Amino acid sequence: MMSDPLLAVVRLVLLALWTLILLPPFLLMKTLRFDMSGFKRLYWQGVCRLAGIAVTVRGQLAPGRSVLFASNHASYLDVPVLGARLPAVFAAKGDIAHWPVIGFIARLGDTQFVQRKQSQARNFALSLGYRLKRGSSVVFFPEATSSDGLRVLPFRPAGFEAAMRRPGTLVQPVSVVCTQLNGMPIYRSWRPHFSWYGDMELGPHLWAFLGFGRTQVDLVLHPPVLAQDFADRTQLAAHCERASAQGVARLLAGAGAGETAAGAVQDVPCLVELAI
């Protein structure tokens, strides 16, 4: 599996130009306090297209303005994929604010930086709850880290406390998987090229990815549930973990076509929590 350095250069230049072109109108809209949810979605759609990422969505988006989405997490690629399908405001681990380029883009997008340490679990739930209370939807990664893409790590229950405290809040499990490269299934041996985890360095990994061809990503929106139907946040987290893991397993096995047909993605304010 070879990465084309020329293609990587072209894509990197185009991504930089795309960001620079959209930066002035973005700053203007931000200054004038316009609703930028659609504009941010446009940006991530452009990023996906320029990076060679095609996204297929299966399942119906949960109705309502304040929905808690719980997604598996295997790579930084999850971010533009979710951002392209949902009008998104990002929340991230505090250290991401200091990352080159990514931290800059995150700050421009009004990212809410939060701490994911065990001692900060209550503050994390309060941060998500604040967004839900304001009428925004929230997408977060309960694994609290990225996996190897072949499994779903245990979902930590802390973030689900935000939904438990708000009666009537819908929670929707999500599965995200890179399934094909240039029309061919992504084999187990290829998976590390599309998952970013452990001690992998971001720069070389991203450079190699940009040199690949066209990547197909499947996004499954599982049936939403009411938080109040569960005894506590632990049971809710376990339910979402099972749904997300089953979706990932089906997609990895090539059974994604058995999911519900793609539903229309509505323009709902949404917050995506980066756990990379």
MITIKE-521295 format. One line per 8 residues: number of its first residue (from 1); for each residue x negated, y, z of C-alpha. Coordinates in pm, 1 decimal, decimal comma. Layout:
BEGIN
NUM	X/Y/Z | ...
This chain:
BEGIN
1	0,0/0,0/0,0 | -178,8/306,8/-130,1 | -121,2/671,7/-50,9 | -174,3/915,7/-339,3 | -379,7/1213,7/-210,0 | -277,1/1429,9/-507,4 | 91,4/1373,1/-431,3 | 22,8/1451,8/-65,0
9	-140,2/1783,5/-162,0 | 148,5/1879,6/-391,3 | 409,9/1797,1/-129,0 | 220,4/1976,3/146,2 | 191,6/2292,2/-65,3 | 559,7/2278,5/-159,9 | 663,2/2230,9/203,7 | 452,0/2529,7/306,5
17	602,6/2743,5/27,9 | 955,5/2631,8/119,9 | 896,2/2735,8/479,9 | 745,2/3072,1/382,2 | 1029,4/3148,0/138,0 | 1298,2/3081,8/396,7 | 1116,1/3254,1/682,4 | 1210,2/3619,8/602,0
25	1587,6/3559,0/562,4 | 1577,0/3333,7/867,7 | 1418,2/3606,0/1081,9 | 1666,8/3861,3/948,4 | 1965,4/3640,2/1029,3 | 1820,3/3569,9/1371,6 | 1773,6/3940,5/1441,9 | 2131,2/4016,0/1334,1
33	2254,7/3722,0/1545,3 | 2422,8/3544,7/1254,7 | 2528,5/3180,4/1280,6 | 2224,8/2998,7/1141,1 | 2342,4/2637,8/1172,8 | 2405,1/2602,5/800,2 | 2079,9/2778,5/714,8 | 1879,7/2541,8/934,6
41	2052,1/2244,5/776,5 | 1954,4/2380,0/435,2 | 1592,7/2404,5/549,3 | 1578,3/2041,8/664,1 | 1752,6/1925,2/346,5 | 1477,2/2095,4/150,7 | 1211,8/1934,9/369,0 | 1359,8/1589,7/306,5
49	1380,0/1645,1/-68,3 | 1025,9/1779,5/-97,4 | 886,7/1500,9/123,0 | 1058,8/1236,0/-90,0 | 1313,3/1132,3/173,7 | 1660,5/1019,1/63,7 | 1920,4/983,5/339,9 | 2228,4/760,0/337,4
57	2486,7/812,9/612,8 | 2728,5/539,9/718,3 | 3010,8/585,3/965,0 | 3233,7/871,3/1070,9 | 3107,6/1170,1/1263,4 | 3279,6/1196,9/1602,4 | 3543,0/1472,6/1607,2 | 3512,6/1777,4/1827,6
65	3254,4/2044,8/1897,4 | 3084,6/1898,6/2205,3 | 2958,4/1551,0/2119,4 | 2658,5/1377,2/2274,9 | 2471,5/1174,9/2009,9 | 2229,6/908,4/2137,7 | 1978,8/797,4/1873,8 | 1689,6/555,5/1855,9
73	1355,2/715,1/1776,7 | 1063,8/578,4/1574,1 | 898,0/878,9/1412,9 | 882,1/1251,8/1353,6 | 1073,6/1165,8/1033,3 | 1389,0/1129,1/1245,8 | 1387,6/1505,6/1298,9 | 1431,0/1628,7/938,2
81	1671,6/1341,3/869,9 | 1900,3/1439,2/1158,9 | 1848,5/1808,2/1090,3 | 1951,8/1763,5/726,2 | 2274,4/1581,5/812,9 | 2378,6/1791,0/1112,1 | 2355,0/2166,3/1168,4 | 2094,4/2148,5/1440,8
89	1923,8/2344,3/1711,6 | 1631,2/2154,4/1854,9 | 1527,8/2079,2/2211,5 | 1188,2/1923,5/2271,1 | 938,2/1810,7/2528,3 | 756,0/2110,6/2668,0 | 416,9/2015,4/2524,1 | 551,1/2030,8/2166,8
97	561,9/2409,0/2201,4 | 181,5/2406,0/2180,7 | 152,2/2181,6/1876,1 | 17,3/2353,5/1560,9 | 277,3/2425,6/1289,4 | 544,8/2203,0/1446,4 | 548,0/2409,3/1764,0 | 573,7/2728,6/1557,7
105	872,1/2598,7/1360,3 | 1033,5/2471,5/1679,7 | 1005,6/2812,3/1848,5 | 1149,0/2988,4/1543,9 | 1446,8/2756,6/1560,3 | 1528,9/2857,7/1918,2 | 1411,7/2525,5/2054,6 | 1496,8/2460,5/2415,8
113	1186,1/2301,9/2566,9 | 1254,7/2061,3/2851,4 | 1052,8/1832,8/3077,5 | 1114,6/1458,4/3049,0 | 928,1/1352,1/3365,8 | 1120,7/1143,6/3616,2 | 1108,5/1429,7/3865,8 | 1269,6/1658,9/3608,0
121	1555,9/1421,9/3515,8 | 1819,6/1640,5/3680,5 | 1697,8/1951,7/3498,1 | 1704,0/1758,7/3171,0 | 2068,4/1661,9/3225,2 | 2152,4/2021,1/3316,9 | 1987,9/2145,6/2994,7 | 2198,3/1913,1/2780,3
129	2508,7/1989,6/2985,7 | 2455,9/2361,6/2929,5 | 2466,9/2310,4/2552,6 | 2776,0/2090,3/2575,3 | 2949,8/2350,3/2790,0 | 2878,1/2615,8/2528,1 | 3056,2/2404,9/2266,5 | 2750,1/2264,4/2093,2
137	2693,9/1900,9/2007,4 | 2376,4/1739,4/2136,8 | 2160,0/1472,6/1972,4 | 1889,6/1328,5/2196,0 | 1653,4/1031,2/2201,8 | 1717,7/835,3/2525,2 | 1408,4/617,2/2472,5 | 1210,5/930,8/2568,2
145	933,3/824,2/2331,1 | 895,4/681,6/1981,4 | 890,4/306,9/1911,5 | 723,7/90,6/1647,2 | 1044,4/92,0/1442,9 | 1100,3/-282,3/1486,9 | 1295,7/-254,3/1811,0 | 1482,9/-10,7/2030,2
153	1326,8/68,1/2364,7 | 1543,5/85,6/2680,8 | 1766,7/392,0/2689,7 | 1700,2/603,7/2995,9 | 2026,8/708,8/3163,1 | 1926,7/1061,9/3275,3 | 2052,9/1247,8/2968,6 | 2389,6/1070,2/2978,4
161	2462,4/1242,2/3309,0 | 2545,5/1553,1/3105,7 | 2840,1/1372,5/2944,5 | 2952,6/1206,3/3268,2 | 2990,9/1549,5/3430,7 | 3221,3/1676,3/3155,1 | 3550,4/1480,7/3132,8 | 3658,2/1424,9/2775,4
169	3306,1/1433,9/2629,8 | 3256,9/1196,3/2337,8 | 2931,6/1003,0/2312,9 | 2825,5/857,5/1977,3 | 2541,5/605,1/1939,4 | 2321,4/651,3/1631,1 | 2079,1/423,1/1443,3 | 1805,5/564,5/1217,9
177	1579,8/338,6/1010,2 | 1343,3/382,8/714,8 | 1460,4/96,0/494,0 | 1299,4/126,2/149,5 | 999,4/267,8/-33,1 | 1042,4/316,4/-406,9 | 1341,7/81,6/-400,8 | 1154,1/-198,0/-222,2
185	1227,3/-308,8/135,9 | 980,2/-177,7/391,5 | 814,0/-493,9/516,9 | 696,6/-550,2/872,7 | 333,9/-488,6/773,3 | 432,3/-150,1/623,8 | 629,6/-35,7/928,4 | 337,0/148,5/1099,8
193	321,2/382,6/798,8 | 677,1/500,6/875,7 | 678,3/482,3/1255,6 | 463,7/711,6/1467,8 | 391,6/584,4/1815,8 | 124,7/500,6/2072,2 | -207,4/674,9/2014,2 | -155,6/741,0/1642,4
201	-286,3/1080,1/1530,0 | -18,6/1300,1/1378,0 | -227,2/1466,6/1104,0 | -362,3/1153,2/929,4 | -28,8/974,8/966,4 | 167,1/1261,0/808,3 | -93,1/1301,6/532,3 | -63,9/934,3/438,9
209	317,4/947,6/441,2 | 327,1/1247,4/208,0 | 123,8/1045,6/-42,1 | 381,6/767,9/-65,8 | 668,7/764,6/-313,8 | 1040,3/792,6/-234,3 | 1150,2/681,0/111,6 | 1506,7/568,8/181,6
217	1635,9/635,5/534,4 | 1964,8/492,4/659,0 | 2157,5/674,8/930,5 | 2444,4/490,0/1101,7 | 2700,2/673,8/1315,8 | 2859,5/415,1/1543,7 | 3211,6/449,6/1689,2 | 3218,6/718,8/1959,7
225	3324,2/646,4/2316,8 | 3455,6/857,9/2601,6 | 3202,9/906,9/2878,6 | 3477,4/887,8/3140,4 | 3556,0/528,4/3033,7 | 3230,0/413,4/3195,6 | 3166,9/370,4/3565,9 | 2838,0/557,9/3559,7
233	2562,4/687,0/3333,9 | 2372,7/356,9/3349,2 | 2661,5/164,1/3193,2 | 2706,2/434,6/2930,5 | 2335,8/424,6/2844,1 | 2346,5/45,1/2818,0 | 2642,5/59,1/2577,7 | 2471,3/312,4/2353,1
241	2146,6/114,2/2361,5 | 2326,0/-202,9/2247,7 | 2506,1/-23,3/1965,7 | 2194,2/153,3/1842,2 | 1981,6/-163,3/1868,4 | 2237,2/-372,3/1680,1 | 2250,1/-111,5/1404,4 | 1872,0/-103,7/1377,4
249	1858,0/-484,8/1362,2 | 2117,9/-498,0/1083,8 | 1939,1/-232,0/882,8 | 1603,2/-403,7/923,1 | 1763,9/-728,0/806,9 | 1902,5/-557,2/498,4 | 2261,9/-579,1/618,8 | 2325,0/-205,0/619,8
257	2581,2/-235,7/339,9 | 2814,5/-404,7/586,7 | 2861,5/-84,5/785,5 | 3154,2/148,1/747,2 | 3144,7/359,7/434,1 | 2980,5/698,0/468,8 | 3197,3/962,2/626,0 | 3187,9/1333,2/567,9
265	2944,9/1516,9/792,2 | 3114,5/1817,8/944,6 | 2950,0/2149,4/1024,4 | 2928,5/2122,0/1401,6 | 2673,1/2307,4/1612,8 | 2425,3/2043,9/1719,1 | 2115,5/2021,5/1934,2 | 1850,0/1763,3/1850,8
273	1609,7/1668,9/2129,0 | 1263,0/1584,0/1998,1 | 1105,2/1307,8/2199,7 | 794,9/1253,2/1991,2
